[in-house]
Amino acid sequence: MQYRKFGKLDWRASILGYGCMRLPTDEGDPNSGNITEVEAIKIIQHAIDSGMNYFDSAYRYHSGRSEIVLGKALKGGYREKVRIATKAPMMMIRTAEDYDRILDEQLKKLDVSHIDFYLFHGLGKALWRLVLEQDILSRAEAAQKAGKIGHLGFSFHDNYDAFETIINGYDKWDMCMIQYSLMDEENQAGTKGLKLAASKGLGVVVMEPLRGGKLGNPIKEVSVLMKEHGYDGTLAELAFRWVWSHPEVTVATSGMTTMSHLQENIATACNTAPEPLSKKEMELVKSIEAIYKRRSEIPCTYCGYCLPCPQFIPIPRVLDFYNEGIAYNYFEESKRVYAIFCGNADTCVKCGECEKKCPQNIPISEWMPKIGKALGKGEEAPIPKIGEA
């Protein structure tokens, strides 16, 4: 296993981290709280035995049971070998008291005395405003002094301007977690945000290096292209190599449901040279990116001008979930993350406020109920197919 210095901290993290949001379940449903505990614990402990030392969870993963199973897996001396990261569910927090109560609950669920990295989950403009208005940072610092938290950070979903505001709005961040993949150079925080965070000494943990597994199952058009380019590795391997070729990235986390997924990713992490991709490989990456972007149906650029929504719908994220389901022909994953992070597109009242501000002139109020049916748990709307999958 390869390791990198974790920002300004005196600690080296494995370049591959374990994301505990896709543990094996009895039904095979990644949203389920019915985690197959024996198998999940076996996989987590094998990851640690293989040299992985960064494990990420969150309050809402697996309907609240992810932290419980991770805590069980860390018994028998495994806790001392790793650093745990988990997240305060900002979508459930409205007061500083909520923050304290939920943190104490998470410590009990994990069955630990302290959490190494405690993140504000899914920060963007609106939630950052809440953090400041409720002075939650003071509560977080108090928890640090009490020994409940080691280091503070945040995971992020918004545009670069919001990322810059959050990074510069607090001078005690130790790390951040951003969505970053070969499809995300200019999406959300993007490469610009990655470099900004690293320049300030933050450890940068990347989520979704395989876009929630979508880059692990390439559509036929991409598979043919890779063969034509003479690339004999997998798209997953190429995607990981692209992420790790950026020296500013500390850890790339992956949610690994099976032992075979884990072993494949460990092999890539152990054998990947930390060097830029070749010119030919970069040309291939650009071509793959173009294919997937061409398949996106809604021309949203994630600028965020449509926000805030009076119904608290995270409009850019909803559009992005739908676009990804179309582009990658993988709607099951889009449904899963939609259920975790929003699930309320069908509450749109068609007030039209978002459409007045959208520079792409997207008919948002028409899309919201369609997406609510396509990604929600109710009656399914037809999902269009673009090209051959």
Buried (B, 14 or more C-beta within 10 A) or exposed (E): EBBBEBBEBEBEBBBBBBBBBBBBBEEEEBBBBEBBBEBBBBBBBBBBEBBBBBBBBBBBBBBBBBBBBBBBBBEEEBBEEBBBBBBBBBBEBEEBEBBBEBBEEBBEBBBBEBBBBBBBBBBBBBBBEBBEEBEBBEBBEEBBEEEBBBBBBBBBBBBBEBBBBBBEEBEEBBBBBBBBBBBBBEBBBBBEBBBBBBEBEBBBBBBBBBBBBBBBBBBEBBEEBBEEBEBEEBBBBBBBBBBBBBEBBBBBBBBBBEBEBBBBBBEBBBEBEEEEBEEEBBEBBEBBBEBBEEBBBBEBBBBBBBBBBEBEBBBBBBBBBBBBBBBBBBBEBBBBBBBBBBBBBBBBEEEEBBBEEBEEEBEBBEBBBBBBBBBBEEEEBEBEEEEEE
